[in-house]
Amino acid sequence: DTGVSQDPRHKITKRGQNVTFRCDPISEHNRLYWYRQTLGQGPEFLTYFQNEAQLEKSRLLSDRFSAERPKGSFSTLEIQRTEQGDSAMYLCASSLIFGQRGTDTQYFGPGTRLTVL
Amino acid sequence: AQSVTQPDIHITVSEGASLELRCNYSYGATPYLFWYVQSPGQGLQLLLKYFSGDTLVQGIKGFEAEFKRSQSSFNLRKPSVHWSDAAEYFCAVSGGSYIPTFGRGTSLIVHP
């Protein structure tokens, strides 16, 4: 168990550019979550996958945000036409759910800090 | 809708003193409750969780929390704080959807 990893750890971009972040979950975990955390706030849920299916995406902040998990393993979060308000820490978490009554303990990665100039 | 309130933005304690961080939640059914700790620039580490059963939950690093349904609270405690406990602490609530809602966090400052 190597934990959840995220790449890159830091990203500086200019307004209007597209950025993509990668998350590698704990290998046997079937759920993967994306969050945004701004300064002085707790993580804010964005979207999640169970295996390769994206089960909730209504909380993505705008249509500039999209996420994929094509083979049910790693995931990417893309932000198109970045804005200064997108500057934040983007966190990924994974968990293992058994059946309908499973409990969900999420393990977080170190995050990707995005700065939009 | 579920929500979490952490009423204290900052808490300052002396090393060796006891600690209690407050968390109040709003959720219509039996909640799943969590406490996480975050060091500067890092992700979140799970301290403890409550799903069902015994309302006093033991976690890592000597932390414990007590679920009080009547007060809608899940306060985090530690009998003796160490300087390395200085960090940001987040309480979270979720339900059957497993999508958690986090509080805004409490920053713990430890004086020597």
Interface residues (C-beta under 8 A of the other chain):
Chain A: V4 R31 G40 Q41 G42 P43 E44 F45 Y48 E56 L91 A93 S95 I97 T103 D104 T105 Q106 Y107 F108 G109 P110 G111 R113
Chain B: V4 Y32 F34 Y36 G41 Q42 G43 L44 Q45 L46 K49 F51 F90 A92 S94 S97 Y98 I99 P100 T101 F102 G103 R104 G105
